[in-house]
Amino acid sequence: MTSFLLAVFLLTLFGALLGIAIRAAIRSIRRDKIASAAVSCLWAAAAIGALVLSAPVWLIVALCLSLAGALLGLSAYVRDYHRTLSDLVSNSHVVRQFGLDNFDRLDGDHDGNIGLGDLIAAENDDALSERERELARFMRRFLPRIGHATSCTVIYGTVGGPAMPVYHYGISRADLERFPDRAYAEFAEEFDTEFKGR
């Protein structure tokens, strides 16, 4: 029983992650259906292979259950991603206005970019209203999407280990001006539809 449950769990996890990876690699407007079909075909092939090789019945059952779980996981990911982009778009105009109106105040080091440290400071600034602090939190959450990479730090691993670049982001006035248009464009490209609101 333990082997069965472990197999279902691991196959479900692998299938969902595989489906998400396939979806991310495809630029077709039917990416969701293609990713689901690809995972289904792979699992069907695995089940046929298991039958041909006379695998235990529990493994075939595990494949069937994990396919359902993987497709549900992929669907949940798409719904969550849709919700995230909807949140981004619906708040884009408010964030742009807030950022432009308070740019000098938010840009604590006055380098022309609102960075992570500036936004953290704004979140803890008692002089700002609760709504303004909430907008600062929103800007921090979506900092890479609103702004642009301002610098990069390369972190080296142990001897022989890989080097990993870490990007630092900032929000300029130009970024804020373009933010709503970029948010709407990203939503339209990802879901092949215009944002209609919630």
C-alpha positions in Angstrom: 0.0 0.0 0.0 2.9 2.4 0.9 4.5 1.7 -2.5 1.2 2.4 -4.3 0.6 5.7 -2.5 4.2 6.8 -3.0 4.1 5.9 -6.7 0.8 7.9 -7.1 2.3 10.9 -5.3 5.6 10.9 -7.3 4.0 10.3 -10.6 1.4 13.0 -10.0 4.1 15.5 -9.0 6.2 14.6 -12.0 3.3 14.8 -14.4 2.1 18.2 -13.1 5.6 19.7 -13.3 6.1 18.2 -16.7 2.8 19.7 -17.9 3.8 23.1 -16.5 7.2 22.9 -18.2 5.6 21.9 -21.6 3.1 24.7 -21.2 5.8 27.3 -20.6 7.8 26.1 -23.6 4.8 26.4 -26.0 3.8 29.8 -27.5 0.6 28.5 -29.1 -2.8 29.9 -28.0 -3.8 26.3 -27.3 -0.8 25.7 -24.9 -3.1 24.5 -22.1 -4.7 21.8 -24.3 -1.4 20.8 -25.9 0.3 20.4 -22.4 -2.6 18.3 -21.1 -2.6 16.1 -24.3 1.2 15.7 -24.1 1.0 14.5 -20.5 -2.0 12.2 -21.3 -0.1 10.6 -24.3 3.0 10.0 -22.2 1.0 8.4 -19.4 -1.0 6.3 -21.9 2.3 5.1 -23.5 3.6 4.3 -20.0 0.4 2.3 -19.2 0.6 0.4 -22.4 4.3 -0.4 -21.7 3.4 -1.6 -18.3 0.7 -3.9 -19.7 3.1 -5.3 -22.3 5.8 -5.9 -19.7 3.2 -7.5 -17.3 3.8 -4.9 -14.6 1.9 -5.2 -11.3 -1.7 -4.1 -11.5 -1.2 -1.5 -8.7 1.4 0.3 -11.0 -1.2 0.6 -13.8 -3.8 1.8 -11.4 -1.2 4.3 -10.0 -0.6 5.6 -13.5 -4.3 6.2 -14.1 -4.8 8.0 -10.7 -1.6 10.0 -11.1 -2.7 11.2 -14.6 -5.9 12.6 -13.1 -3.9 14.2 -10.4 -1.3 15.7 -12.8 -4.1 17.2 -15.0 -5.7 18.7 -11.9 -2.4 20.1 -10.8 -1.8 21.6 -14.2 -5.3 23.1 -14.2 -4.8 24.6 -10.7 -1.5 26.2 -11.9 -3.2 27.8 -14.9 -6.1 29.1 -12.7 -3.6 30.5 -10.2 -1.5 32.1 -13.0 -4.7 33.6 -14.5 -5.5 35.1 -11.0 -2.0 36.5 -10.6 -2.1 38.2 -14.0 -5.6 39.5 -13.4 -4.4 41.0 -10.1 -1.5 42.6 -12.0 -3.7 44.1 -14.7 -6.5 45.3 -12.4 -4.1 47.2 -10.2 -1.8 48.5 -12.9 -3.3 52.0 -13.3 -3.6 52.6 -9.6 0.0 51.5 -9.1 1.2 53.7 -11.9 -0.5 56.7 -10.5 0.7 56.0 -7.0 4.3 55.4 -8.1 4.4 58.6 -10.2 2.8 60.8 -7.6 5.1 59.6 -4.9 8.2 58.7 -6.9 10.6 61.1 -5.1 9.3 60.0 -1.7 9.6 56.3 -2.6 13.0 56.6 -4.2 14.8 56.8 -0.9 18.4 56.9 -2.2 17.4 59.2 -5.1 19.1 57.1 -7.8 16.2 57.4 -10.2 14.9 53.9 -9.4 12.6 52.6 -6.7 14.4 49.4 -5.5 13.6 46.6 -3.2 15.0 48.4 -0.2 13.0 51.5 -1.0 9.8 49.5 -1.1 10.5 47.7 2.1 11.1 51.1 3.8 7.8 52.4 2.3 5.9 49.4 3.7 7.1 50.3 7.2 6.6 54.1 6.8 4.0 55.2 9.3 3.6 58.4 7.4 2.0 56.5 4.5 -1.7 55.4 4.8 -2.5 51.7 5.0 -3.7 51.8 1.3 -0.3 53.3 0.3 1.6 50.7 2.2 -0.5 48.0 0.5 0.4 49.5 -2.9 4.1 49.5 -1.9 3.7 45.8 -1.0 2.1 45.1 -4.3 5.0 46.9 -6.1 7.5 44.8 -4.2 5.7 41.6 -5.0 5.7 42.4 -8.8 9.0 44.3 -8.8 10.6 42.3 -11.7 7.4 42.8 -13.8 6.9 46.5 -13.1 10.6 47.5 -13.3 13.7 46.4 -15.0 17.0 44.8 -14.1 19.4 47.4 -12.8 22.4 45.2 -11.9 23.5 41.6 -11.5 25.5 39.9 -8.8 27.2 36.6 -9.7 27.3 34.2 -6.8 29.9 31.5 -7.1 29.3 28.0 -5.6 31.9 25.8 -4.0 34.9 24.6 -5.9 33.7 23.3 -9.2 30.1 24.4 -8.5 28.0 26.5 -10.9 27.9 30.3 -10.8 24.5 31.8 -10.3 23.5 35.3 -11.4 21.2 37.2 -9.1 19.5 40.2 -10.7 18.5 43.4 -8.9 15.5 45.3 -10.1 14.4 48.9 -9.9 11.4 50.9 -11.1 11.9 54.0 -13.1 9.4 56.7 -14.1 9.4 55.3 -17.6 8.6 51.8 -16.2 5.6 53.1 -14.4 4.3 55.0 -17.4 4.5 51.8 -19.5 3.4 49.4 -16.8 -0.4 49.2 -17.6 0.2 48.6 -21.3 2.8 45.9 -20.5 0.5 44.2 -18.0 -2.4 44.1 -20.5 -0.1 42.8 -23.3 1.2 40.0 -21.1 -2.3 39.0 -20.1 -3.5 39.0 -23.8 -0.4 37.0 -24.9 -0.7 34.4 -22.2 -4.5 33.8 -22.4 -5.2 35.0 -26.0 -7.9 37.3 -24.8 -8.3 40.9 -23.6 -8.7 41.5 -19.9 -12.4 41.9 -19.1 -12.0 42.6 -15.4 -13.0 40.3 -12.5 
